[in-house]
């Protein structure tokens, strides 16, 4: 356990730590399993400190020196680590989810099995960093220097690598799914058993100099989204058959659709959702039913000290969420949770992402309190005529599809204001 006297010294800040170091020049700072959640310790010198299993959730550690420190399984959820020095730190299993690491120095850091999902490392120095088996889901690495970094077995789903320097980086067995690679420099990278799925790589540079140590997987979606710009040497070096490589010329001008639409519904509404899914797909809208019974049991990571960062594997990442509203659906805790999460997403992103569809008339009947609250705040598409394929259904479906395809602000989801008859107003 941490030396509590040292913990209090560190919490007092930079000057207190500097004085302690002057008095104890040969002693290591013992902060093992310390509790520093939301502490404000900018520019503090923690070089070489033992902070294994420490909790720094939400802490402000900007411009601090954590070089050569021991951070095994330490917890920095949403911490402010801007311009911090983490060079050569030992941090396998550390949780940096949502942390702000802009312009930080992570050169030579060991983050094997680390969690960096949703972290911001734009402009950071990760030269020769060990990111093997790390979770980089939705991590922002724009403009980062990743020269010589190792990503063996890492998850780079939805990672932003725009403008990143990846010279000689090792992506053996890494998964790049919907990864943004605009102008990323892949010169002399190493790949093998690497997966490139749903990636637009037409602006990436240096792909013709990649070293192929084993076959890799290049998805058809990646070929289409890259608009025929992948070097033939990159495709053939990955083990893709030459016949597939030759289709590049035919996809140069092919329309690219990346929109992901998920349909949330209760178990009793799966049949309706399946028909809606088929109708959307027939119009070129990529959609998937996400019923409550399709999710299994939530697997929650409870290693950290706050329920705020529990991670449920059954949460999907989507561009649009269609919610099937029925009396039974609005009684479903799962569907209500989906609605709440989508509302929070709309507020934070200012994008219209949740689309409510009325499947049984509950939204217009006025008897269901949840339905009344939703219709007051959100547009509803009336799809009650699905069974008979009525003209009203087709018109509402067309309206839904048109709005799904557009990027619109959250304010566009508001219902149109009803005109007020001045004769009904009372003075």
N, C-alpha and C positions, 0 to 999 in steps of 0.2 A: 504493500500500500504506500501511497505517497506520504512524504514527510509533510505534515500539516503546517508546520512552521514555514517551510519553503513555499508551500502553496500560497500562504498569506503574503509572503514577500513578493511573489510573482504578481499577485493580484494588485499590489500597490504600484506596480508599474516599472518602467525602464530604470529609473534612478535607484530604486530599492534593489533591483537585481544587480545593477552595476556595482553597488556598494558591497553586496554579499559576495560577488565574484572577486572583488579586490581583497576581501578578508579571507576568502577560501579559494585561492587560485588553483589548487590541485584537486578540488572536490567536484564531483558530478552533481548536477541538479537532479534530485530524485523526485520526479513528479508522476511516478507510476500510478495509474488508475486515478489520477487527480480529477476533481470536478471543477471545471472552469466554464461551465455553460453560461453564455452571454457576458463573460468577463470582457473588460476593455483594457487590452494590454498592447497598444501599438508600439512598434519600434523596440520591443523588449528583446534582450539577448538570451535566447534559449538554446544556443549552439551546443550540440552534444548532449542535451538533456535526455533523461529517460522518461518518456511520456507514453509508454505503452498502455493501451486501454484507457487513455485519458479521454475525458468528455469536454470538447470545446464547441458544443453545439451553439450556433448563433454568436460565437465570440468575435470580437473585433481585434484582429491580430495583424493589422495592416503594417507592412514594412518591417515586420519582426524578423529576427535571424533564427531560423530553425534548422540551419545546416548541420549535417552529420548527427542529427537527433534520432532517437528511437521512437517510432510512432506506430509500432505494430498494433493493428486493430483499433487505432485511435479514431475518435468520432468528431468530425468537423462539419456536420450537417449545417448547410447554409451559413457557414462562418465567413467573415470578411478577411480574406487572405491576399488582398491586392498587394502586389509588389513584395510579397514575402520571399525570403530566401529559404528554400527547401532543398537546396542542392545536396546531393549525396545522402539524403535522409533515408533511413530504413523504415519503410511504412507498408509492409505487406498486409493486405486485408483492411487498410484504413478506409473509412467512410467519408468521402468528400462530396457527397451528393448535394447538388445545389449550391456549392461553395463558390465564392467569387475569388478567382485566382488570376485576374487580369494582370498581365505583365509580371507575373511571378517567375522566380528562378527555380525550376525543378530539374536542373541538369543533373543527370546521374542518379536520380531518385529511384528507389525500389518500391514500386506500387503494385507488385504482383498480387493479383486477386482484389485489387482495390476497386472501390465504387466511386466513379466520377460522373454518374448520370446527372444530367442537367447542370453540371458545373460550367462555369465560364472561365476558360483558359485562353481567351483571345490575347494574342501578343506574347504569350508565355514562352519561356525557354525550357524545352524538355529534351535537350540534346542528350542522347544516350540514355534516356529514361527507360526503366523496365516497367512496361505496362502489360506484361503477359497476363492473360486471363482476366484482364480488367473489364469492368462494365463501363462503357463510354456511351451509353444510350443517350442521345440528344445532347451530348457534350459540345460546347462551343470551342473549337480550336482554330478559329479564323486567324490567319496570320501567325500562327505559332511555329516555333522552330523545333521540329521533331527529327532532326538529323540523327541517324543512327539509333533511333528509338526502337524498342522491341514490342510488337503487338501480338506475340504468339498466342493464338486461341482467344484473342480479345473480341468483345462484342462492340462493334462500331455502328450499331443501328441508329439511323437518323443523326449521326454525328456530323457536325459542320466542319469540313476541312478546307473551306474556301481560302485560297492563298497560303495554305500551310506549306512549310518546307519539309519534305519527307525524304530527302536524299538518304539512301542506304538504310532506310527503315525496314524492319523485318515484319511482314504481315503473314507469316506462316500460320495456317489454320485459322486465320482471323475471318470474321464475318462482317462484310460491309453491306448493310441493308438500308436502302433509301438514303445512303450517305451523300452529303453534298460535297462534291470534289472540284468545284469551280476554281480553275487556275491553280490547283494544288500541284506541287512539283514532286513527281514520283521518280525522279532520276535515280537509277541504280538501286531501286527498292528490291526486296526479296519477297516472292510470293510462292506458295505451294499449298495445295488443298485449301486455298483461299476462296471465299464465296463473294462474288459481286452480284448482288441481287437488287433489282429496281434502282440502279444508280445511273444518273446522267453524268457521263464522263467525257463529254465532248470538249470541255474546256480544260481538262487535266493535261498536264505536260509531262514529258519524260517517260511515257508508257512504253515507247519503243526501246528503252534501255533497261527495262525491268529484268531481273534475273529470275528465271523460272526453275525452282528446285523440285517441283512436282506438279502434277496436273492441278488445275483450279477450275472453279465453276463460274461461268459467265452466263447469267440468266438472259433469256430472250427479251425480257423487259429492259435489261441494261443495254442490249444491242439497239433496241428501238429508241429508248430515251437518249442514247448517245448519238443518234442520227447519222450513223455510218461513219463516225469520226475515229473509231478505235483503230490503232495501227494493226495491220495484218499480222505483224510479228508478235504483238501482244496476244491476239486471239489464238493464233496457232501455237504459241508457246504455252498457253494455258491448256492445251490439249483439246480445244474445240475443233470438231471436224471441219475440214476445208469447205464442205458444202454449206455449213452453217455460216462460215465466215463470208461466203459469197453473197449472202442475203443483205449485206450492209448497204449495197447500192440501192436496193429496193425500199429501204426504210428512211432514206435521207429526208424525204418530205412527208413521211407518215405522221398523222396526227398523234400527239402524245397525250394520254389521259392518265393522270396519277391520282386523281381524287379518290379517297377512300371513304365510303359511306357505310356505317354500321347501323343496323336496325335493332333497337332495344325493344323487347316485349316480354310479357309474362308468358308462362308456359301455355296458358290457354289460348294465346293469340298467335301461336307459331304458324298455323295454317294461313292466316291473314298475312303475316310477315313474309312467308315464303312466296305468296302470290305477288306481293309488293316487290320483293327482291327480283322476281322474274320480270316484272314490268319495267323495273329500273334498268336491269341488265339489257333488256331488249332495246332500250334507248341509249345504250353505251355508257350507263352509269355503273361503275364498279361498286357493288354492294354485297353485304354479308349479314345474315341474320345473327343477332347476338342475344338470344333468348336467355332468360335466367337459368334454365335447366342445362344450357350448353357450357356453363362455366366451371362446373365441378366445385370443389371446396377451395376457398381462398387460402393461398399459402402466404402467410404473413411473416416478414422478417422482424422479429422482436428483439434483436440484439441490442438496440440502443435504448437510451433512457427515456425517450419521449414518444408517445403514441402519434405525435405529429408526423413522424417520418416512417410509419409503418408502410410497407410496400406490398400491395396486393397484386398477385400475378394475374388476377382475372380482370384487371382494368385494361381496356384497349386504348390504343392511340389511333385517333381517327381525324379526318378532316371535317366530316359532318356526322351528326348523330340524328337519326330519325327515330322518334319515340312513338310507338303504337299506343294510343290512349284509348283504353276501355275502362269500364267500371272495375273489372278485375285487375287490369294493369296498374291503375292508380292505387290499388290496395297492395300492390307488390312492393316490398321494401327494396328489392333489387332495382326495379324500375324507378322508384322515387330517388334512390341513390344516384342512378344514372342522370336523372334530371338535375339534381343538385350539383353534381360534378360539371355537367354541361353549362349550367348557369354561371358557375364560378369561372369556367373557361372563357365564356363570353365576356364577363366583366374584366378579366385580366388581359385578354387579347384584343378586346373591342372588335371581335369578329362574330358574325352570325354563324353559329355552328350547330344549334339545336333546332330541329324541325319537328313540330308536333303534328301528328295526323290523328284525326278522329275516326275510329273504326266502328263504333257502335252508337254514336249519337250522344255519348256522355258529356262531351265538351259543350254542347249547345243546350242541354236539357236544363241546366241551372240548379240541379238538385245535389250535385257532388261539390263539396267545398273546395277540394283540391283542384277540380276542373275549373271552377269559377276563378280561383286565384291565377291559374295558368293562363286562361283566356284573357284576363285583364291585362296581363303583362306580355303576352306572346301571341304571335299569329298562329292560327290553327288551319290546317288543310283538311277539308271535309272529304274523306274517302269512304263514307258509309255505303256508297253504291257499288263497292267492289264486286260483290257476289253476282250482280246482274250485268256488270260491265256497262253501266249506264253512261249517258253522255256527260252527266254531271261529274261522274267519277273520272272519266277520261280528261275532262277539262281541268279538274283539280289536280290530277296526276301530272298533266303537262305543266301546270303552274308550279307544282312542287319541283319538278325536274329543272325547270328554268331557273328557279332560285337556288337549287343545290349547286348548279354549275357556276354561279357567280360568287365572286369575293365581295362580301357586303359587310358594312359595319354592324355592330350589335344593334344599333338603333333601328335598322331596317326590319328587325324581327318584331318590333312593336306593332300591335294591331292598329289599323286605321281608326282615327278618332271619329266617333259618331257625330253627325250633324245634330245640333240641338235646336228644336223648335222653340223660338222665343216665346210663343204663346203659352208654353208649359212652365216658364220661369215665374217664380213668385217673388214679389218685391218684399 
